[in-house]
Amino acid sequence: MTHMDFTASILPQEHLLHRASRHTECVQEPDTGKVRQILEDPPKGLGEPMKFYTFNSSSAWLGSASWKGTIKIWDIHTGKVLQALESKDLLWTSCAFSPNGSLFAATSWNGTVKVWDIHTGKVLQTLESQKNSWTSCAFSPDGAWLTTSSWEGSLKIWEISNGTCIAAFYASGPLKWCAFCSDESTLVAASNRGLYFLDLVKK
């Protein structure tokens, strides 16, 4: 596997940048480069597998998921790890916070999606679809649904309260990203061929 020198995520509410390199992980000011916080327990050495990052809506926490099977939630103001969620048999490919910040979801290349309670670290739902290598996930604005996209071209919507797949769409090629529009009326998915816009009707 080829490793990039660094990955970065932008925190627009506080004009901060999360930067992860082979040797360190930190939160810094993008304009000045000043490091505001060095995160506790960063990746060790050159062999750390690819990681994926997301900020929560209040700009206080940073979540990460790695191909090594590790998921961590940091407090970006203290640099401390709030939760370390281990699933070493899974290759995580994306992660997302719910809009109210109480839930955290991650997708895996192995066909598993998990949803955790952030405060307790307890797994609330394990969503299985062995024929799918998931590439992305996103919560609906009201936090009731989770959508997932896959390399095989499937786009699914899950009811988080009971773990049921309530809708599915199948594209002709890999889907690499998905998201709900803010009014919950449209679901967007991205592929090599372009964007798909799907109208939703919530009963």
BELGIRA-V392176 format. One record per residue. PHI is phi in whole degrees, -180 to 180 (NA if undefined). OMEGA is omega in whole degrees, 0 to 359 (none if undefined). D_FIRST is the distance of its C-alpha to the first C-alpha in Angstrom with 2 decimals. Layout:
BEGIN
((PHI/OMEGA/D_FIRST) (PHI/OMEGA/D_FIRST))
END
This chain:
BEGIN
((NA/178/0.00) (-90/182/3.81) (-104/173/6.44) (-75/178/9.86) (-66/177/12.90) (-161/169/14.55) (-124/184/15.40) (-143/175/19.06) (-134/183/21.58) (-99/176/25.24) (-111/190/28.16) (-65/185/31.02) (-61/182/33.87) (-116/179/33.74) (54/179/32.16) (-121/180/29.28) (-127/171/25.60) (-93/182/22.89) (-128/179/20.28) (-124/177/17.23) (-114/179/15.66) (-70/188/13.83) (-119/183/17.33) (-156/174/19.52) (-133/184/20.31) (-152/172/23.59) (-113/185/25.95) (-140/176/27.69) (-83/185/30.21) (-66/183/28.62) (-73/185/31.86) (-104/184/32.47) (81/181/29.13) (-66/179/31.06) (-80/179/29.11) (-90/181/30.95) (-158/170/29.02) (-97/186/26.33) (-79/179/24.81) (-69/173/25.37) (59/180/22.71) (-76/176/19.64) (-59/182/16.09) (-107/171/16.45) (76/186/14.70) (-85/187/11.31) (-91/182/9.61) (-68/180/10.47) (-66/183/8.28) (-57/180/8.91) (-123/180/12.71) (-128/189/15.44) (-131/174/18.95) (-156/174/22.51) (-95/173/25.98) (-85/189/29.05) (-67/180/32.08) (-87/177/34.15) (69/183/31.61) (-99/186/31.95) (-123/173/28.75) (-124/177/25.01) (-110/177/22.85) (-136/176/19.15) (-138/185/16.95) (-126/176/13.54) (-67/177/11.11) (-79/179/12.75) (97/183/15.93) (-100/173/17.83) (-123/180/20.06) (-135/175/22.25) (-118/179/25.16) (-109/163/26.38) (-87/187/29.75) (-74/180/28.96) (-86/178/32.45) (-106/184/32.34) (80/183/28.63) (-86/174/29.20) (-80/179/27.16) (-87/179/29.47) (-144/172/27.59) (-124/187/24.68) (-111/187/23.96) (-100/171/22.01) (-147/192/20.66) (-65/181/18.15) (-88/184/18.00) (-114/176/16.71) (-101/184/13.44) (-72/184/15.01) (-123/177/14.42) (-167/178/17.51) (-155/182/20.65) (-158/170/24.20) (-91/171/27.54) (-71/182/30.76) (-56/179/33.23) (-88/175/35.45) (79/184/32.65) (-88/182/33.68) (-121/177/30.79) (-137/180/27.01) (-119/176/24.88) (-144/178/21.25) (-108/181/19.60) (-127/176/17.07) (-72/184/15.01) (-86/179/17.41) (97/181/20.47) (-108/172/21.93) (-123/178/23.21) (-123/175/24.95) (-125/183/27.58) (-114/164/28.82) (-82/185/31.97) (-61/188/30.89) (-76/182/34.00) (-104/185/34.03) (78/182/30.39) (-80/174/31.69) (-75/180/29.85) (-91/180/32.23) (-144/170/30.57) (-121/185/27.93) (-104/186/27.44) (-111/173/26.19) (-155/191/25.23) (-65/180/23.33) (-87/183/23.15) (-120/170/21.16) (-102/189/17.53) (-72/183/18.52) (-117/185/17.10) (-161/175/19.84) (-150/178/23.12) (-158/175/26.29) (-85/171/29.69) (-71/182/32.94) (-57/178/35.15) (-90/177/37.46) (78/184/34.71) (-85/183/36.02) (-118/171/33.26) (-129/175/29.50) (-107/180/27.78) (-135/176/24.37) (-116/185/22.55) (-134/177/20.28) (-64/180/18.01) (-81/176/20.97) (99/180/23.31) (-93/176/25.31) (-128/185/26.64) (-124/174/28.55) (-117/183/30.92) (-114/171/31.56) (-84/187/34.71) (-67/184/33.53) (-63/182/36.88) (-127/177/36.75) (74/182/33.20) (-90/172/34.52) (-80/186/32.82) (-103/178/35.60) (-161/180/34.25) (-147/177/31.60) (-134/183/30.73) (-126/178/28.78) (-93/183/27.34) (-87/179/26.71) (-154/183/22.99) (-58/172/20.04) (-106/188/21.13) (-108/185/18.76) (-161/178/21.26) (-150/180/24.71) (-165/171/27.60) (-90/168/31.33) (-73/188/33.84) (-65/180/36.00) (-93/178/39.03) (65/181/37.19) (-90/185/38.66) (-138/174/35.52) (-114/182/31.95) (-117/176/29.39) (-136/183/26.14) (-114/176/23.87) (-135/177/22.39) (-64/182/21.51) (-87/182/25.24) (143/183/26.56) (-108/172/27.94) (-109/176/29.84) (-118/184/32.75) (-115/177/34.28) (-77/182/37.67) (-116/174/38.15) (-123/182/41.41) (-96/184/41.54) (-90/none/44.41))
END
